[in-house]
Each structure stands twice: as C-alpha cells, then as structure tokens.
Amino acid sequence: MKSIMLLLLLCTCCINVFALTEKEVYCYIKKVGIKHPEVVLRQAIIESGHFKSVVFKTRNNLFGFRNKVYIKFDTWKTCIEYYKRWQLKYYKNEHQNYYAFLQKRNFSSHSKSRYESSLKRVKFSIDIEHCNCEDE
C-alpha cells in the first residue's frame, strides 16, 4: 500500500512539473500558422479543461477531436498540427467571422450561442498582445 501511495505521489509531482502552459500552446499555434490563434487558444483551454481533462491527459487531445471516440495524439503538438490541417480543409473564407465558422461547423457540443460566449469569456494567464514566442 505504501508503494502505491508513493508511486501516485511521484506521478502527481511529475505531472505538475511538466504541466502545459498557455504560452507554450499559444506559441506553437502561432508557429504552425493557425489563423485566429487567440480564438484557437481559447478553444484549447475550454476543450481541455485548462489542460487538465482526462481526454487531454490520456490522449493529448486539446480540442476534443473525435471519430466516434476521442482521437489519441502522440503529443499535444501533433494535436495542434491536426487542428491546422482541419482548419486548412474547412476554413475557406478568411473574411468569415471565426466564431461564426466554428458554430457552422458545430465544433463543440455546447449550444451554438453558448460556445461563442464561453470562448469570449476565457481569460488568459498571459498577455497575448505582448507574448514573446521567440524563446519557445
């Protein structure tokens, strides 16, 4: 029993040490060239439960992508790369409001009006406008 408790404590410490940050996600979103990176970061925060959901932790799935079941990605970065390909495939009108696009695509299981308002209410822990991604 003591061994199991020690192992759980050790795993918890490791998870906290390597916790994903908004800056890491935002900078990688920008690095791969995803359009509307602030909105996409908001999506990642909501869909992954601030990077703490079971789906994120077990499947590296930041956005809740599914094919009948949640898709499992090798890393959180490959999930962002998948988002980039998804965006290239479906987001054809760059002048379209991105929130309207997400609603039209039924991106989330939230009701259409609630998803946009939920995304807009997300407060970042970083200053997006002055975020330096060069060191990421």
Secondary structure by P-SEA (a helix, b strand, c coil): caaaaaaaaaaaaaaaaacccaaaaaaaaaaacccaaaaaaaaaaaaacccccccccccccccccccccbbbbccaaaaaaaaaaaaaaccccccccaaaaaaaaccccccaaaaaaaaaaccccccccccccccc
